[in-house]
Amino acid sequence: MYTERMKIILNGERKMYVCICNGFTEKDVKNAVGLGASSVAGVYKSMDCSPQCGKCGCDIKGMLDEEKSLSAHFGSMKHLAAE
């Protein structure tokens, strides 16, 4: 699981910043994945930015791996439900 870097609470909503340099959050990464980003470079590209210090790359990769794992798990469940 990826590490948490910085959390803030804004209007009652918890936000976890993944990339402090570019100012994007966990939710931004999940949105990028939902729009088709499947790599760290794809996440940056979808947000029209580029890595600065590079420390968030491992966290983004971890989030992508989690999303792929969940997709594979739920995809197999759909297959079983169709039978």
VOLUM-980652 format. One record per atom (N, C-alpha, C): x, y, z; residue in one letter. Coordinates in steps of 0.2 Angstrom, whole numbers, padded with zeros to 4 digits, always signed. Atoms other than C-alpha are relative to their C-alpha. Example, Ala and Ser with C-alpha at 12.3 -4.5 7.8 and 13.67 -1.06 7.14 Angstrom:
! VOLUM-980652
+0004-0006+0000A +0062-0022+0039A +0004+0006+0000A -0004-0006-0001S +0068-0005+0036S -0004+0005+0003S 
//
This chain:
! VOLUM-980652
+0004-0006+0000M +0000+0000+0000M +0004+0006+0000M -0004-0006+0001Y +0006+0017-0004Y +0000+0004+0007Y -0001-0004-0006T +0012+0029+0010T -0004+0007-0001T +0004-0006+0000E +0002+0044+0015E +0005+0006+0001E -0004-0006-0001R +0011+0061+0013R -0002+0006+0004R +0003-0006-0003M +0000+0075+0018M -0007+0000+0000M +0007+0000-0001K -0018+0076+0024K -0002+0007+0002K +0003-0006-0002I -0029+0091+0025I -0007-0001+0000I +0007+0000+0000I -0047+0093+0029I -0003+0007-0002I +0002-0006+0003L -0056+0106+0018L -0008-0001+0000L +0007+0001+0001N -0075+0108+0020N -0002-0007+0003N +0002+0007-0002G -0076+0092+0030G +0002-0006-0004G -0002+0005+0004E -0068+0082+0017E +0008-0001+0001E -0008+0002-0001R -0051+0073+0020R +0003+0000-0007R -0004+0000+0006K -0039+0076+0006K +0007-0003+0001K -0007+0003+0000M -0023+0066+0004M +0004+0002-0006M -0004-0002+0005Y -0010+0074-0006Y +0005-0005-0002Y -0005+0005+0003V +0000+0062-0017V +0006+0004-0002V -0006-0004+0003C +0011+0075-0026C -0001+0007+0003C +0000-0007-0003I +0015+0091-0016I +0003+0005-0005I -0003-0004+0005C +0025+0098-0030C -0005+0003-0005C +0005-0002+0005N +0011+0098-0043N -0007+0001+0004N +0006-0002-0004G -0003+0099-0029G -0006-0005-0002G +0006+0004+0001F -0013+0084-0034F -0001-0006+0006F +0003+0004-0006T -0023+0072-0022T -0001-0007-0003T +0002+0007+0001E -0027+0054-0021E -0006+0000-0005E +0006+0000+0004K -0044+0058-0028K +0002+0002-0008K -0002-0002+0006D -0036+0067-0043D +0003-0006-0004D -0003+0006+0004V -0026+0051-0047V -0005-0005-0001V +0005+0004+0001K -0041+0040-0045K -0004+0002-0006K +0004-0002+0006N -0050+0051-0058N +0004-0001-0006N -0004+0001+0006A -0035+0050-0070A -0001-0007-0002A +0001+0007+0002V -0036+0031-0069V -0007-0001-0003V +0007+0001+0003G -0055+0032-0072G +0000+0002-0007G +0000-0003+0006L -0051+0042-0087L +0005-0004-0005L -0004+0005+0005G -0039+0028-0094G +0008+0000+0002G -0007+0000-0002A -0022+0032-0086A +0002-0006+0003A -0002+0006-0003S -0013+0016-0083S +0007-0001+0002S -0007+0000-0002S +0005+0021-0079S +0001+0007+0004S -0001-0006-0004V +0013+0034-0068V +0001+0006-0005V +0000-0005+0005A +0017+0044-0084A -0006+0002-0003A +0007-0002+0002G -0001+0043-0089G -0004+0004+0004G +0004-0004-0005V -0007+0050-0073V +0003+0007-0001V -0003-0007+0001Y +0005+0065-0075Y -0003+0003-0007Y +0002-0003+0006K +0000+0067-0093K -0007+0002+0000K +0008-0002-0001S -0019+0067-0089S -0001+0006+0004S +0000-0006-0004M -0015+0081-0077M +0004+0006-0003M -0004-0005+0003D -0005+0091-0089D +0006+0003+0004D -0006-0002-0004C +0011+0091-0078C +0005-0005+0000C -0005+0005+0000S +0027+0082-0075S +0003-0001+0006S -0003+0001-0006P +0037+0075-0061P +0005+0005+0002P -0005-0005-0002Q +0047+0087-0051Q +0005-0003+0004Q -0005+0003-0004C +0056+0079-0036C +0000-0008-0001C +0000+0007+0002G +0050+0061-0041G -0002-0004+0006G +0002+0004-0006K +0045+0056-0023K -0007-0004+0000K +0007+0002+0000C +0027+0053-0027C -0001-0006-0005C +0000+0006+0005G +0031+0040-0041G -0002-0006+0002G +0001+0007-0003C +0031+0025-0030C -0007+0000+0003C +0007+0000-0002D +0014+0031-0022D -0005-0001-0005D +0005+0001+0006I +0006+0033-0039I +0000-0007-0002I +0000+0007+0002K +0012+0016-0044K -0004-0004+0004K +0004+0004-0005G +0005+0009-0028G -0007+0000-0001G +0008-0001+0001M -0012+0016-0032M -0002-0003-0006M +0001+0004+0007L -0011+0010-0050L -0001-0007+0001L +0000+0007-0001D -0007-0007-0044D -0006-0002+0004D +0007+0002-0004E -0022-0007-0031E -0006+0000-0005E +0006-0001+0004E -0034-0001-0044E +0000-0006-0005E +0000+0006+0004K -0028-0015-0056K -0002-0006+0003K +0002+0006-0004S -0030-0028-0042S -0007+0000+0001S +0007+0000-0001L -0047-0022-0038L -0004-0001-0007L +0003+0001+0006S -0052-0022-0056S +0000-0007-0002S +0000+0008+0002A -0046-0040-0059A -0004-0004+0005A +0004+0003-0005H -0055-0045-0043H -0007+0000-0002H +0008-0001+0001F -0072-0038-0047F -0001-0002-0008F +0002+0002+0007G -0070-0042-0066G -0001-0008+0001G +0001+0008-0001S -0068-0061-0060S -0007-0001+0003S +0007+0001-0004M -0084-0059-0049M -0005+0001-0005M +0005-0001+0005K -0094-0052-0064K +0000-0006-0005K -0001+0006+0004H -0088-0067-0074H -0004-0006+0003H +0003+0005-0004L -0094-0079-0060L -0008+0001+0000L +0007-0001+0000A -0111-0070-0059A -0004-0001-0006A +0003+0001+0006A -0114-0072-0077A -0001-0007-0002A +0001+0008+0001E -0113-0091-0076E -0006-0002+0002E 
//
